[in-house]
Amino acid sequence: MTDADQRKALREAIMNGPAYRLVHEDVEFLAHDDLRPLRLQLELLKPEHELRAQGIGSTVVVFGSARVVSHEEAQAELADFEARMAAGQSDPLQARDLATARRQLAHARYYEEARRFTHLVSSRFQQEERRDFVVVTGGGPGIMEAANRGAFEAGARSIGLNVTLPHEQEPNPFISPELAFRFRYFALRKMHFLLRARALVAFPGGYGTLDELFEVLTLVQTGKMARIPIVLVGREFWRRAVDFDYLVEEGFISAQDVRLSTCVDAAEEIVEVLEAFYGGKPPAPEGAQG
């Protein structure tokens, strides 16, 4: 090897080494535990930068189960189970799955109501010069998909805040691509749900839905967040899932705390609650609330 070749090889080794990388391009370095504060800051700044660039004034947050499917999909799955059982292809597990399919068909109404609500609110409040009540979801399947889908079918934008999970959750296809974000940290994701939130709509769901709902109720109850309309969709579900009256009877919450949320059944009722709260006008833009 000539002296020139040796110099070239040594220089390339330096330039290709991890120490020589620009710090913002060094993924291994950014993954260190002591860089967590920086990662948290970046997860706060990136979506905020883009939401401002897209002129998003206010949002309506939609939560609900990832396991709910559309009426069409639920009907097809039930028909498939019933056909197999009619053909004598049944076993105890299939009987259980048939019951699940029937329950899923009953739950499909929530998918359709979420889809109708976001179509209504997006058609009414998203305008060329001002984007208000822009739908924001967790970006996944189920109720999240339905909510993004309703906005998509209205020709409007909607936001998806996906999160990295052990079993990777793919974004649903109806989120506006420029408003589809992925988070590593639940805490920063929660912040972005609420920074522009001027309404929260919670459909039936599990731990994730309950977690998000009660966090917002707590923030409003304690005055850490300005009051917004909190709408629970599905009177029968919420009456059994959370006994607010029992909490009042036992003295764990006050009677006025129950009035922080409103329970409805249909998409039009959600819109009515929002209209009543804001007097029929668009919500205050970012920063206008105290």
C-alpha positions as CSV (number, residue, x, y, z in Angstrom):
1,M,0.0,0.0,0.0
2,T,1.4,3.4,-1.0
3,D,1.6,6.3,1.4
4,A,-1.3,8.0,-0.4
5,D,-3.5,4.9,-0.1
6,Q,-2.7,4.5,3.6
7,R,-3.6,8.2,4.2
8,K,-6.9,7.7,2.3
9,A,-7.8,4.6,4.3
10,L,-7.0,6.2,7.6
11,R,-9.0,9.3,6.7
12,E,-12.0,7.2,5.6
13,A,-11.8,5.3,8.9
14,I,-12.0,8.6,10.8
15,M,-14.8,10.0,8.7
16,N,-16.9,6.8,8.9
17,G,-16.4,6.4,12.7
18,P,-19.2,7.3,15.2
19,A,-17.2,10.1,16.8
20,Y,-17.1,12.0,13.6
21,R,-20.9,12.0,12.9
22,L,-22.8,15.2,13.2
23,V,-24.6,15.0,16.5
24,H,-28.1,15.4,15.0
25,E,-27.3,12.4,12.7
26,D,-25.9,10.2,15.4
27,V,-28.9,8.0,16.3
28,E,-26.9,5.8,18.6
29,F,-25.8,8.8,20.6
30,L,-29.3,10.3,20.8
31,A,-30.6,7.0,22.1
32,H,-28.5,7.2,25.3
33,D,-30.4,7.4,28.6
34,D,-28.9,10.8,29.5
35,L,-30.2,12.2,26.2
36,R,-33.8,11.6,27.3
37,P,-34.5,15.3,28.1
38,L,-33.4,16.2,24.6
39,R,-35.6,13.5,23.0
40,L,-38.6,14.8,25.1
41,Q,-38.0,18.3,23.8
42,L,-37.8,17.2,20.2
43,E,-41.0,15.2,20.5
44,L,-42.6,18.4,21.8
45,L,-41.2,20.7,19.1
46,K,-41.6,18.6,15.9
47,P,-45.4,18.3,15.9
48,E,-45.8,21.8,17.3
49,H,-43.7,23.2,14.4
50,E,-45.8,21.4,11.8
51,L,-49.2,22.2,13.4
52,R,-48.3,25.9,13.4
53,A,-47.1,25.7,9.8
54,Q,-50.4,24.0,8.8
55,G,-52.4,26.7,10.6
56,I,-54.3,24.4,13.0
57,G,-56.2,26.8,15.3
58,S,-58.1,24.3,17.5
59,T,-58.8,20.6,17.7
60,V,-61.5,18.2,18.8
61,V,-60.0,15.1,20.4
62,V,-61.7,11.8,19.7
63,F,-60.9,8.8,21.9
64,G,-62.3,5.2,21.8
65,S,-61.6,1.6,21.4
66,A,-59.1,0.3,18.8
67,R,-61.2,-2.9,18.6
68,V,-64.4,-1.5,17.1
69,V,-64.9,-2.1,13.4
70,S,-67.2,-0.7,10.8
71,H,-70.7,-2.0,10.3
72,E,-69.8,-3.4,7.0
73,E,-66.8,-5.4,8.3
74,A,-68.7,-6.6,11.4
75,Q,-71.6,-7.7,9.3
76,A,-69.3,-9.6,6.9
77,E,-67.5,-11.4,9.8
78,L,-70.8,-12.4,11.4
79,A,-72.2,-13.7,8.2
80,D,-69.0,-15.8,7.7
81,F,-69.4,-17.4,11.1
82,E,-73.1,-18.1,10.7
83,A,-72.4,-19.7,7.3
84,R,-69.8,-22.0,8.7
85,M,-72.0,-23.0,11.6
86,A,-74.9,-23.7,9.2
87,A,-72.6,-25.9,7.2
88,G,-71.8,-28.0,10.3
89,Q,-68.3,-26.6,10.7
90,S,-68.8,-25.7,14.4
91,D,-66.9,-26.3,17.6
92,P,-67.0,-24.7,21.1
93,L,-64.5,-22.1,20.1
94,Q,-66.5,-21.1,17.1
95,A,-69.6,-20.7,19.2
96,R,-67.7,-18.3,21.4
97,D,-66.4,-16.4,18.4
98,L,-69.9,-16.2,17.0
99,A,-71.0,-14.5,20.2
100,T,-68.0,-12.1,19.9
101,A,-69.0,-11.4,16.3
102,R,-72.5,-10.5,17.3
103,R,-71.3,-8.2,20.0
104,Q,-68.9,-6.6,17.5
105,L,-71.8,-5.9,15.2
106,A,-73.6,-4.2,18.0
107,H,-70.5,-2.1,18.8
108,A,-70.1,-1.1,15.1
109,R,-72.7,1.6,15.6
110,Y,-70.1,3.5,17.6
111,Y,-67.7,3.4,14.6
112,E,-70.5,4.8,12.4
113,E,-71.4,7.6,14.9
114,A,-67.7,8.6,15.2
115,R,-67.5,8.7,11.4
116,R,-70.7,10.8,11.1
117,F,-69.7,13.2,13.8
118,T,-66.3,14.0,12.4
119,H,-67.8,14.4,8.9
120,L,-70.3,16.9,10.3
121,V,-67.8,18.9,12.5
122,S,-65.1,18.9,9.8
123,S,-67.5,20.0,7.0
124,R,-68.8,22.8,9.2
125,F,-65.7,24.3,10.9
126,Q,-62.7,23.7,8.6
127,Q,-62.4,26.6,6.3
128,E,-59.7,27.7,3.9
129,E,-58.7,30.7,6.1
130,R,-59.2,29.0,9.5
131,R,-58.9,25.4,10.6
132,D,-61.0,24.9,13.8
133,F,-62.2,21.7,15.5
134,V,-59.7,19.8,13.4
135,V,-60.1,16.1,14.4
136,V,-57.2,14.5,16.3
137,T,-57.0,10.9,17.2
138,G,-54.4,8.3,18.4
139,G,-54.0,7.5,14.7
140,G,-54.7,3.8,15.1
141,P,-57.7,1.5,14.1
142,G,-61.2,1.3,15.5
143,I,-62.8,4.5,16.6
144,M,-59.6,6.3,15.7
145,E,-59.9,5.2,12.1
146,A,-63.6,6.1,12.0
147,A,-62.9,9.6,13.3
148,N,-60.1,10.2,10.8
149,R,-62.2,8.6,8.1
150,G,-65.2,10.9,8.6
151,A,-62.9,14.0,8.2
152,F,-61.3,12.4,5.1
153,E,-64.6,11.8,3.5
154,A,-65.6,15.4,4.2
155,G,-62.5,16.5,2.3
156,A,-61.0,17.9,5.5
157,R,-57.7,17.5,7.3
158,S,-57.3,15.4,10.5
159,I,-54.5,14.6,12.8
160,G,-53.1,11.3,14.0
161,L,-50.8,10.9,17.0
162,N,-49.5,7.4,16.8
163,V,-47.3,5.8,19.5
164,T,-44.6,3.2,19.3
165,L,-45.8,0.1,21.1
166,P,-44.3,-3.4,21.6
167,H,-46.7,-4.7,19.0
168,E,-46.3,-2.0,16.4
169,Q,-49.5,0.0,15.7
170,E,-49.7,1.1,12.1
171,P,-51.4,4.5,11.3
172,N,-54.9,4.2,9.8
173,P,-54.9,5.3,6.1
174,F,-57.3,8.3,6.6
175,I,-55.0,10.7,8.5
176,S,-53.7,13.7,6.6
177,P,-50.1,12.6,5.7
178,E,-48.6,16.0,6.8
179,L,-50.4,15.6,10.1
180,A,-49.5,12.1,11.0
181,F,-47.0,12.0,13.9
182,R,-45.4,9.1,15.8
183,F,-44.3,9.3,19.4
184,R,-42.0,7.4,21.6
185,Y,-43.3,8.9,24.9
186,F,-46.9,8.7,26.0
187,A,-46.5,11.9,28.1
188,L,-45.6,14.1,25.1
189,R,-48.3,12.5,23.0
190,K,-50.8,13.4,25.7
191,M,-49.6,17.0,25.8
192,H,-50.2,17.3,22.0
193,F,-53.7,15.9,22.4
194,L,-54.6,18.8,24.7
195,L,-52.5,21.8,23.6
196,R,-55.1,22.9,21.1
197,A,-58.1,20.9,22.3
198,R,-61.3,22.8,22.5
199,A,-63.5,19.6,22.9
200,L,-63.1,16.0,23.9
201,V,-65.3,13.2,22.6
202,A,-65.0,9.8,24.2
203,F,-66.5,6.7,22.7
204,P,-66.6,3.3,24.5
205,G,-63.2,1.9,25.0
206,G,-60.8,0.2,27.4
207,Y,-57.8,1.2,29.5
208,G,-56.4,3.7,27.0
209,T,-59.7,5.5,26.5
210,L,-60.4,5.6,30.3
211,D,-56.8,6.8,31.0
212,E,-57.1,9.7,28.6
213,L,-60.7,10.6,29.7
214,F,-59.9,10.8,33.4
215,E,-56.7,12.7,32.8
216,V,-58.7,15.5,31.1
217,L,-61.4,15.4,33.7
218,T,-58.7,15.7,36.4
219,L,-57.0,18.6,34.6
220,V,-60.3,20.5,34.2
221,Q,-61.5,19.7,37.8
222,T,-58.2,21.0,39.3
223,G,-58.1,24.1,37.1
224,K,-54.9,23.1,35.3
225,M,-56.8,23.3,32.1
226,A,-59.6,25.6,30.9
227,R,-63.0,23.9,30.8
228,I,-63.9,22.4,27.5
229,P,-67.0,20.3,26.4
230,I,-66.3,16.7,27.4
231,V,-68.8,14.4,25.6
232,L,-69.3,10.7,26.4
233,V,-70.9,8.8,23.6
234,G,-73.1,5.8,24.5
235,R,-75.3,6.3,27.5
236,E,-75.7,2.6,28.2
237,F,-72.0,1.9,28.1
238,W,-70.9,4.8,30.3
239,R,-73.7,4.3,32.8
240,R,-72.2,0.8,33.5
241,A,-68.5,1.6,32.9
242,V,-68.3,4.5,35.3
243,D,-70.8,5.0,38.1
244,F,-70.4,8.8,38.7
245,D,-73.4,8.9,41.0
246,Y,-71.8,6.3,43.3
247,L,-68.6,8.4,43.4
248,V,-70.7,11.4,44.5
249,E,-72.6,9.3,47.1
250,E,-69.3,8.1,48.6
251,G,-68.0,11.6,48.7
252,F,-65.0,11.0,46.3
253,I,-66.2,13.7,43.9
254,S,-68.7,16.5,44.2
255,A,-72.0,16.8,42.4
256,Q,-70.6,19.6,40.3
257,D,-67.8,17.3,39.0
258,V,-70.4,15.1,37.3
259,R,-71.5,18.1,35.2
260,L,-68.0,18.3,33.7
261,S,-69.1,15.8,31.1
262,T,-72.2,15.2,29.0
263,C,-73.5,11.8,27.9
264,V,-75.2,11.4,24.4
265,D,-75.9,8.7,21.9
266,A,-75.7,10.2,18.4
267,A,-73.4,12.4,16.3
268,E,-75.9,15.2,16.0
269,E,-76.1,15.4,19.8
270,I,-72.3,15.8,20.1
271,V,-72.5,18.8,17.7
272,E,-75.3,20.3,19.7
273,V,-73.3,20.1,22.9
274,L,-70.3,21.8,21.2
275,E,-72.6,24.5,19.8
276,A,-74.2,25.2,23.1
277,F,-70.9,25.4,24.9
278,Y,-69.4,27.9,22.3
279,G,-72.6,29.8,21.5
280,G,-72.6,28.6,17.9
281,K,-69.3,30.2,17.2
282,P,-65.9,28.6,16.5
283,P,-63.8,28.1,19.6
284,A,-61.2,30.6,20.6
285,P,-57.9,30.3,18.7
286,E,-54.7,29.1,20.4
287,G,-53.6,31.4,23.1
288,A,-56.9,33.2,23.4
289,Q,-58.0,31.3,26.5
290,G,-56.6,32.5,29.7
